[in-house]
Amino acid sequence: MFDAIRPAHAPADHPKVKMGRVGILLANLGTPDDYSYWPMRRYLNEFLSDRRVIDYPAWKWQPILQAIILTKRPFSSGAAYKSIWNHDKGESPLMTITKDQTAKLRAAMQDRYGDKVMVDFCMRYGNPSTKSKVRQMVAEGCDRILFFPLYPQYAGATTATANDQFFRALMEEARQPASRTVPAYFDEPAYIDALAQSVERAYAAMETRPDILVCSYHGMPERYLMQGDPYHCQCAKTSRLLKERLGWSDDQLVTTFQSRFGPEEWLKPYTVDHVAELARQGKKNIAVIAPAFSADCIETLEEINEEIRESFEEAGGETFTYIPCLNDEDAHIAALGKVVEDNLKGWLD
């Protein structure tokens, strides 16, 4: 159906083109190709040079980044990645999980739409690049692309920079496809229900019910909030909707923020400090979930399950349970599928 064809009434030497498909391009943050020094340095340089992530003037930031941070951080970050690396497949857990999510969503979309759709994924930083996947989709006959950043809550440093890269890729296409970007889905009922189901399963398997559930979101500088970024408000609403879906009281769930970087004040409370404070207050059994992450990655598998756990236990905490991200759970894939279908209306009904 989508073999290359020559447009009607075109001259005989007109190149054949593929047309008529819709591309669904999932996007996640990214991953280094390996945890050794140079792959880590390349990845960190691309990530930390993004003005959406670090918005200091280049003349001030780049000398610090190139001369100081990138001489040391690849070693420490590489060690952290090595501790969680999928050695069997030679890739990070984020890559493995994103591949699995894509395969399941592809199957679901093809069951519904057949070969009218092409489903693939890209990474904002590292490989596979956004540019390469947009080019591949256009070559495969996608004259419409739905771009889906896999961040439930919008932030300039996540959703916006992924969209920026998608738009840059479109700028380089001779035959530019029509395009849509998927908005944040922080309050999508199917997503909230998938989160709640994961909590209910985890709690049902525990011998001791946690005193509190910590919803730990990736942090960002407080001034971004003051500049109009809606991330903090969307995180708060996700937590509230999750609490309501679980039928819990206010004291059974708390919202915190992790992954602070640099000297600025970031969104509070900081997860690493707050879990220690909970332990000192007598809450010896806690569970932690990361609703801002669609897939387990370095921030969940290493930071939460190692650094933040250690902070809690050193302060006297006894039982620390990390509830994994939704990853490729069926309820999560169904929720993502619902978001995709909503955003395909008018293209595929």
Contacts in CASP RR format, 6 or more apart in sequence:
PFRMAT RR
TARGET T0000
AUTHOR 0000-0000-0000
METHOD contacts of the structure
MODEL  1
MFDAIRPAHAPADHPKVKMGRVGILLANLGTPDDYSYWPMRRYLNEFLSD
RRVIDYPAWKWQPILQAIILTKRPFSSGAAYKSIWNHDKGESPLMTITKD
QTAKLRAAMQDRYGDKVMVDFCMRYGNPSTKSKVRQMVAEGCDRILFFPL
YPQYAGATTATANDQFFRALMEEARQPASRTVPAYFDEPAYIDALAQSVE
RAYAAMETRPDILVCSYHGMPERYLMQGDPYHCQCAKTSRLLKERLGWSD
DQLVTTFQSRFGPEEWLKPYTVDHVAELARQGKKNIAVIAPAFSADCIET
LEEINEEIRESFEEAGGETFTYIPCLNDEDAHIAALGKVVEDNLKGWLD
1 115 0 8 1.000
2 18 0 8 1.000
2 19 0 8 1.000
2 20 0 8 1.000
2 21 0 8 1.000
2 115 0 8 1.000
2 140 0 8 1.000
2 141 0 8 1.000
3 18 0 8 1.000
4 16 0 8 1.000
4 17 0 8 1.000
4 18 0 8 1.000
5 16 0 8 1.000
5 17 0 8 1.000
5 18 0 8 1.000
5 19 0 8 1.000
6 12 0 8 1.000
6 14 0 8 1.000
6 15 0 8 1.000
6 16 0 8 1.000
6 17 0 8 1.000
7 14 0 8 1.000
7 17 0 8 1.000
17 141 0 8 1.000
17 175 0 8 1.000
18 139 0 8 1.000
18 140 0 8 1.000
18 141 0 8 1.000
19 141 0 8 1.000
19 143 0 8 1.000
20 116 0 8 1.000
20 141 0 8 1.000
20 142 0 8 1.000
20 143 0 8 1.000
20 144 0 8 1.000
21 115 0 8 1.000
21 116 0 8 1.000
21 117 0 8 1.000
21 118 0 8 1.000
21 137 0 8 1.000
21 140 0 8 1.000
21 141 0 8 1.000
21 142 0 8 1.000
21 143 0 8 1.000
21 144 0 8 1.000
22 113 0 8 1.000
22 116 0 8 1.000
22 117 0 8 1.000
22 118 0 8 1.000
22 142 0 8 1.000
22 144 0 8 1.000
22 145 0 8 1.000
22 146 0 8 1.000
22 344 0 8 1.000
22 347 0 8 1.000
22 348 0 8 1.000
23 117 0 8 1.000
23 118 0 8 1.000
23 119 0 8 1.000
23 120 0 8 1.000
23 137 0 8 1.000
23 142 0 8 1.000
23 144 0 8 1.000
23 145 0 8 1.000
23 146 0 8 1.000
24 105 0 8 1.000
24 109 0 8 1.000
24 117 0 8 1.000
24 118 0 8 1.000
24 119 0 8 1.000
24 120 0 8 1.000
24 145 0 8 1.000
24 146 0 8 1.000
24 148 0 8 1.000
24 340 0 8 1.000
24 344 0 8 1.000
25 120 0 8 1.000
25 121 0 8 1.000
25 122 0 8 1.000
25 130 0 8 1.000
25 133 0 8 1.000
25 134 0 8 1.000
25 137 0 8 1.000
25 145 0 8 1.000
25 146 0 8 1.000
25 147 0 8 1.000
25 148 0 8 1.000
25 166 0 8 1.000
26 98 0 8 1.000
26 101 0 8 1.000
26 102 0 8 1.000
26 105 0 8 1.000
26 119 0 8 1.000
26 120 0 8 1.000
26 121 0 8 1.000
26 122 0 8 1.000
26 148 0 8 1.000
26 150 0 8 1.000
27 121 0 8 1.000
27 122 0 8 1.000
27 123 0 8 1.000
27 124 0 8 1.000
27 130 0 8 1.000
27 147 0 8 1.000
27 148 0 8 1.000
27 149 0 8 1.000
27 150 0 8 1.000
27 162 0 8 1.000
27 165 0 8 1.000
27 166 0 8 1.000
28 94 0 8 1.000
28 98 0 8 1.000
28 121 0 8 1.000
28 123 0 8 1.000
28 124 0 8 1.000
28 149 0 8 1.000
28 150 0 8 1.000
28 294 0 8 1.000
28 295 0 8 1.000
29 94 0 8 1.000
29 123 0 8 1.000
29 124 0 8 1.000
29 125 0 8 1.000
29 158 0 8 1.000
29 297 0 8 1.000
30 43 0 8 1.000
30 94 0 8 1.000
30 95 0 8 1.000
30 123 0 8 1.000
30 124 0 8 1.000
30 125 0 8 1.000
30 126 0 8 1.000
31 43 0 8 1.000
31 91 0 8 1.000
31 92 0 8 1.000
31 94 0 8 1.000
31 95 0 8 1.000
31 123 0 8 1.000
31 125 0 8 1.000
31 126 0 8 1.000
31 297 0 8 1.000
32 39 0 8 1.000
32 40 0 8 1.000
32 42 0 8 1.000
32 43 0 8 1.000
32 44 0 8 1.000
32 78 0 8 1.000
32 81 0 8 1.000
32 92 0 8 1.000
32 126 0 8 1.000
33 39 0 8 1.000
33 42 0 8 1.000
33 43 0 8 1.000
33 126 0 8 1.000
33 127 0 8 1.000
34 40 0 8 1.000
34 90 0 8 1.000
35 77 0 8 1.000
35 78 0 8 1.000
35 79 0 8 1.000
35 81 0 8 1.000
35 82 0 8 1.000
35 85 0 8 1.000
36 78 0 8 1.000
37 74 0 8 1.000
37 75 0 8 1.000
37 78 0 8 1.000
38 74 0 8 1.000
40 73 0 8 1.000
40 74 0 8 1.000
40 75 0 8 1.000
40 77 0 8 1.000
40 78 0 8 1.000
40 81 0 8 1.000
41 70 0 8 1.000
41 74 0 8 1.000
42 126 0 8 1.000
43 125 0 8 1.000
43 126 0 8 1.000
44 69 0 8 1.000
44 70 0 8 1.000
44 73 0 8 1.000
44 74 0 8 1.000
44 77 0 8 1.000
45 65 0 8 1.000
45 66 0 8 1.000
45 70 0 8 1.000
46 125 0 8 1.000
46 126 0 8 1.000
47 53 0 8 1.000
47 125 0 8 1.000
48 54 0 8 1.000
48 65 0 8 1.000
48 69 0 8 1.000
48 70 0 8 1.000
49 62 0 8 1.000
49 65 0 8 1.000
50 125 0 8 1.000
50 157 0 8 1.000
50 161 0 8 1.000
51 58 0 8 1.000
52 156 0 8 1.000
52 157 0 8 1.000
52 160 0 8 1.000
52 161 0 8 1.000
52 164 0 8 1.000
53 157 0 8 1.000
53 161 0 8 1.000
54 61 0 8 1.000
54 65 0 8 1.000
77 298 0 8 1.000
80 298 0 8 1.000
80 302 0 8 1.000
81 92 0 8 1.000
81 298 0 8 1.000
81 302 0 8 1.000
83 302 0 8 1.000
83 306 0 8 1.000
84 92 0 8 1.000
84 93 0 8 1.000
84 298 0 8 1.000
84 301 0 8 1.000
84 302 0 8 1.000
85 91 0 8 1.000
85 92 0 8 1.000
85 93 0 8 1.000
86 92 0 8 1.000
86 93 0 8 1.000
86 95 0 8 1.000
86 96 0 8 1.000
89 95 0 8 1.000
89 96 0 8 1.000
92 297 0 8 1.000
92 298 0 8 1.000
93 295 0 8 1.000
93 296 0 8 1.000
93 297 0 8 1.000
93 301 0 8 1.000
94 295 0 8 1.000
94 296 0 8 1.000
94 297 0 8 1.000
94 298 0 8 1.000
97 295 0 8 1.000
97 296 0 8 1.000
97 325 0 8 1.000
97 327 0 8 1.000
97 328 0 8 1.000
98 121 0 8 1.000
98 123 0 8 1.000
98 150 0 8 1.000
98 295 0 8 1.000
99 121 0 8 1.000
100 327 0 8 1.000
100 328 0 8 1.000
101 121 0 8 1.000
101 150 0 8 1.000
101 294 0 8 1.000
101 295 0 8 1.000
101 327 0 8 1.000
101 328 0 8 1.000
101 332 0 8 1.000
101 333 0 8 1.000
101 336 0 8 1.000
102 119 0 8 1.000
102 120 0 8 1.000
102 121 0 8 1.000
104 328 0 8 1.000
104 330 0 8 1.000
104 333 0 8 1.000
105 119 0 8 1.000
105 333 0 8 1.000
105 336 0 8 1.000
105 337 0 8 1.000
105 340 0 8 1.000
106 119 0 8 1.000
106 120 0 8 1.000
108 333 0 8 1.000
108 334 0 8 1.000
108 337 0 8 1.000
109 117 0 8 1.000
109 119 0 8 1.000
109 337 0 8 1.000
109 340 0 8 1.000
110 117 0 8 1.000
110 119 0 8 1.000
112 341 0 8 1.000
113 348 0 8 1.000
116 348 0 8 1.000
117 348 0 8 1.000
118 137 0 8 1.000
118 140 0 8 1.000
118 141 0 8 1.000
118 142 0 8 1.000
120 133 0 8 1.000
120 136 0 8 1.000
120 137 0 8 1.000
121 128 0 8 1.000
121 133 0 8 1.000
122 128 0 8 1.000
122 129 0 8 1.000
122 130 0 8 1.000
122 132 0 8 1.000
122 133 0 8 1.000
122 134 0 8 1.000
123 129 0 8 1.000
123 130 0 8 1.000
124 130 0 8 1.000
124 161 0 8 1.000
124 162 0 8 1.000
124 165 0 8 1.000
130 162 0 8 1.000
130 165 0 8 1.000
130 166 0 8 1.000
130 168 0 8 1.000
130 169 0 8 1.000
131 165 0 8 1.000
131 168 0 8 1.000
131 169 0 8 1.000
131 172 0 8 1.000
134 145 0 8 1.000
134 166 0 8 1.000
134 169 0 8 1.000
134 170 0 8 1.000
134 173 0 8 1.000
135 169 0 8 1.000
135 172 0 8 1.000
135 173 0 8 1.000
137 145 0 8 1.000
137 177 0 8 1.000
138 173 0 8 1.000
138 175 0 8 1.000
138 177 0 8 1.000
142 177 0 8 1.000
143 175 0 8 1.000
143 177 0 8 1.000
143 178 0 8 1.000
144 177 0 8 1.000
144 178 0 8 1.000
144 179 0 8 1.000
144 180 0 8 1.000
144 347 0 8 1.000
145 177 0 8 1.000
145 178 0 8 1.000
145 179 0 8 1.000
145 180 0 8 1.000
146 179 0 8 1.000
146 180 0 8 1.000
146 181 0 8 1.000
146 182 0 8 1.000
146 340 0 8 1.000
146 343 0 8 1.000
146 344 0 8 1.000
146 347 0 8 1.000
147 162 0 8 1.000
147 163 0 8 1.000
147 166 0 8 1.000
147 179 0 8 1.000
147 180 0 8 1.000
147 181 0 8 1.000
147 182 0 8 1.000
148 181 0 8 1.000
148 182 0 8 1.000
148 336 0 8 1.000
148 339 0 8 1.000
148 340 0 8 1.000
148 343 0 8 1.000
149 158 0 8 1.000
149 159 0 8 1.000
149 162 0 8 1.000
149 163 0 8 1.000
149 181 0 8 1.000
149 182 0 8 1.000
150 294 0 8 1.000
150 295 0 8 1.000
150 336 0 8 1.000
151 158 0 8 1.000
151 159 0 8 1.000
151 162 0 8 1.000
151 184 0 8 1.000
151 292 0 8 1.000
151 294 0 8 1.000
152 184 0 8 1.000
152 185 0 8 1.000
152 186 0 8 1.000
152 188 0 8 1.000
152 191 0 8 1.000
152 234 0 8 1.000
152 238 0 8 1.000
152 291 0 8 1.000
152 292 0 8 1.000
152 294 0 8 1.000
153 184 0 8 1.000
153 186 0 8 1.000
153 217 0 8 1.000
153 231 0 8 1.000
153 234 0 8 1.000
153 235 0 8 1.000
153 238 0 8 1.000
153 291 0 8 1.000
153 292 0 8 1.000
154 160 0 8 1.000
154 183 0 8 1.000
154 184 0 8 1.000
154 186 0 8 1.000
154 229 0 8 1.000
154 230 0 8 1.000
154 231 0 8 1.000
154 234 0 8 1.000
155 218 0 8 1.000
155 220 0 8 1.000
155 224 0 8 1.000
155 229 0 8 1.000
155 231 0 8 1.000
156 224 0 8 1.000
156 229 0 8 1.000
156 231 0 8 1.000
157 220 0 8 1.000
157 224 0 8 1.000
158 218 0 8 1.000
159 184 0 8 1.000
163 181 0 8 1.000
166 179 0 8 1.000
166 181 0 8 1.000
170 176 0 8 1.000
170 177 0 8 1.000
170 179 0 8 1.000
180 343 0 8 1.000
180 347 0 8 1.000
182 339 0 8 1.000
182 340 0 8 1.000
182 343 0 8 1.000
184 230 0 8 1.000
184 234 0 8 1.000
185 191 0 8 1.000
185 335 0 8 1.000
185 339 0 8 1.000
186 234 0 8 1.000
186 235 0 8 1.000
186 237 0 8 1.000
186 238 0 8 1.000
187 234 0 8 1.000
187 237 0 8 1.000
187 238 0 8 1.000
187 241 0 8 1.000
188 335 0 8 1.000
188 338 0 8 1.000
188 339 0 8 1.000
190 331 0 8 1.000
190 334 0 8 1.000
190 335 0 8 1.000
190 338 0 8 1.000
190 339 0 8 1.000
191 332 0 8 1.000
191 335 0 8 1.000
191 339 0 8 1.000
192 238 0 8 1.000
192 241 0 8 1.000
192 242 0 8 1.000
192 245 0 8 1.000
193 245 0 8 1.000
193 331 0 8 1.000
193 335 0 8 1.000
194 326 0 8 1.000
194 329 0 8 1.000
194 331 0 8 1.000
194 332 0 8 1.000
194 334 0 8 1.000
194 335 0 8 1.000
195 238 0 8 1.000
195 242 0 8 1.000
195 245 0 8 1.000
195 289 0 8 1.000
195 291 0 8 1.000
195 326 0 8 1.000
196 242 0 8 1.000
196 245 0 8 1.000
196 246 0 8 1.000
197 331 0 8 1.000
198 289 0 8 1.000
198 323 0 8 1.000
198 324 0 8 1.000
198 326 0 8 1.000
198 329 0 8 1.000
198 331 0 8 1.000
199 213 0 8 1.000
199 242 0 8 1.000
199 246 0 8 1.000
199 287 0 8 1.000
199 289 0 8 1.000
199 323 0 8 1.000
200 246 0 8 1.000
202 287 0 8 1.000
202 321 0 8 1.000
202 323 0 8 1.000
203 209 0 8 1.000
203 210 0 8 1.000
203 287 0 8 1.000
206 287 0 8 1.000
206 321 0 8 1.000
208 285 0 8 1.000
208 319 0 8 1.000
209 285 0 8 1.000
210 285 0 8 1.000
210 286 0 8 1.000
210 287 0 8 1.000
210 319 0 8 1.000
210 321 0 8 1.000
211 278 0 8 1.000
211 282 0 8 1.000
211 283 0 8 1.000
211 284 0 8 1.000
211 285 0 8 1.000
211 286 0 8 1.000
212 251 0 8 1.000
212 252 0 8 1.000
212 253 0 8 1.000
212 254 0 8 1.000
212 278 0 8 1.000
212 283 0 8 1.000
212 286 0 8 1.000
212 287 0 8 1.000
213 248 0 8 1.000
213 252 0 8 1.000
213 253 0 8 1.000
213 254 0 8 1.000
213 286 0 8 1.000
213 287 0 8 1.000
213 288 0 8 1.000
213 289 0 8 1.000
214 253 0 8 1.000
214 254 0 8 1.000
214 256 0 8 1.000
214 271 0 8 1.000
214 274 0 8 1.000
214 275 0 8 1.000
214 278 0 8 1.000
214 286 0 8 1.000
214 287 0 8 1.000
214 288 0 8 1.000
214 289 0 8 1.000
215 235 0 8 1.000
215 238 0 8 1.000
215 239 0 8 1.000
215 242 0 8 1.000
215 253 0 8 1.000
215 254 0 8 1.000
215 255 0 8 1.000
215 256 0 8 1.000
215 289 0 8 1.000
215 290 0 8 1.000
215 291 0 8 1.000
216 256 0 8 1.000
216 257 0 8 1.000
216 258 0 8 1.000
216 271 0 8 1.000
216 288 0 8 1.000
216 289 0 8 1.000
216 290 0 8 1.000
216 304 0 8 1.000
216 308 0 8 1.000
217 235 0 8 1.000
217 255 0 8 1.000
217 256 0 8 1.000
217 257 0 8 1.000
217 258 0 8 1.000
217 267 0 8 1.000
217 290 0 8 1.000
217 291 0 8 1.000
217 292 0 8 1.000
218 257 0 8 1.000
218 258 0 8 1.000
218 259 0 8 1.000
218 292 0 8 1.000
218 293 0 8 1.000
218 299 0 8 1.000
219 257 0 8 1.000
219 258 0 8 1.000
219 259 0 8 1.000
219 260 0 8 1.000
219 266 0 8 1.000
219 267 0 8 1.000
220 229 0 8 1.000
220 231 0 8 1.000
220 232 0 8 1.000
220 257 0 8 1.000
220 266 0 8 1.000
220 267 0 8 1.000
221 264 0 8 1.000
221 265 0 8 1.000
221 266 0 8 1.000
221 267 0 8 1.000
222 264 0 8 1.000
222 265 0 8 1.000
222 266 0 8 1.000
222 267 0 8 1.000
222 268 0 8 1.000
223 264 0 8 1.000
224 231 0 8 1.000
225 231 0 8 1.000
225 232 0 8 1.000
225 267 0 8 1.000
232 267 0 8 1.000
235 255 0 8 1.000
235 257 0 8 1.000
235 291 0 8 1.000
235 292 0 8 1.000
236 255 0 8 1.000
238 291 0 8 1.000
238 292 0 8 1.000
239 253 0 8 1.000
239 255 0 8 1.000
239 291 0 8 1.000
242 253 0 8 1.000
242 291 0 8 1.000
243 250 0 8 1.000
243 252 0 8 1.000
243 253 0 8 1.000
246 252 0 8 1.000
246 253 0 8 1.000
254 269 0 8 1.000
254 274 0 8 1.000
254 278 0 8 1.000
256 269 0 8 1.000
256 270 0 8 1.000
256 271 0 8 1.000
256 274 0 8 1.000
256 275 0 8 1.000
257 266 0 8 1.000
257 267 0 8 1.000
257 268 0 8 1.000
257 269 0 8 1.000
257 270 0 8 1.000
257 271 0 8 1.000
258 270 0 8 1.000
258 271 0 8 1.000
258 272 0 8 1.000
258 299 0 8 1.000
258 303 0 8 1.000
258 304 0 8 1.000
258 308 0 8 1.000
259 299 0 8 1.000
259 303 0 8 1.000
260 266 0 8 1.000
260 270 0 8 1.000
269 277 0 8 1.000
271 288 0 8 1.000
271 304 0 8 1.000
271 308 0 8 1.000
272 307 0 8 1.000
272 308 0 8 1.000
272 311 0 8 1.000
273 311 0 8 1.000
275 286 0 8 1.000
275 288 0 8 1.000
275 308 0 8 1.000
275 311 0 8 1.000
275 312 0 8 1.000
275 315 0 8 1.000
275 320 0 8 1.000
276 311 0 8 1.000
276 312 0 8 1.000
276 314 0 8 1.000
276 315 0 8 1.000
277 315 0 8 1.000
278 286 0 8 1.000
278 312 0 8 1.000
279 286 0 8 1.000
279 312 0 8 1.000
279 313 0 8 1.000
279 315 0 8 1.000
279 316 0 8 1.000
279 317 0 8 1.000
280 315 0 8 1.000
280 316 0 8 1.000
283 317 0 8 1.000
284 316 0 8 1.000
284 317 0 8 1.000
284 318 0 8 1.000
284 319 0 8 1.000
285 317 0 8 1.000
285 318 0 8 1.000
285 319 0 8 1.000
286 312 0 8 1.000
286 317 0 8 1.000
286 319 0 8 1.000
286 320 0 8 1.000
286 321 0 8 1.000
287 320 0 8 1.000
287 321 0 8 1.000
287 322 0 8 1.000
287 323 0 8 1.000
288 304 0 8 1.000
288 308 0 8 1.000
288 320 0 8 1.000
288 321 0 8 1.000
288 322 0 8 1.000
288 323 0 8 1.000
289 322 0 8 1.000
289 323 0 8 1.000
290 299 0 8 1.000
290 300 0 8 1.000
290 304 0 8 1.000
290 325 0 8 1.000
293 299 0 8 1.000
293 300 0 8 1.000
293 325 0 8 1.000
294 325 0 8 1.000
294 326 0 8 1.000
294 327 0 8 1.000
294 332 0 8 1.000
295 325 0 8 1.000
295 326 0 8 1.000
295 327 0 8 1.000
296 324 0 8 1.000
296 325 0 8 1.000
296 327 0 8 1.000
300 322 0 8 1.000
300 324 0 8 1.000
300 325 0 8 1.000
304 322 0 8 1.000
305 322 0 8 1.000
309 320 0 8 1.000
309 322 0 8 1.000
312 320 0 8 1.000
313 320 0 8 1.000
326 332 0 8 1.000
326 335 0 8 1.000
END
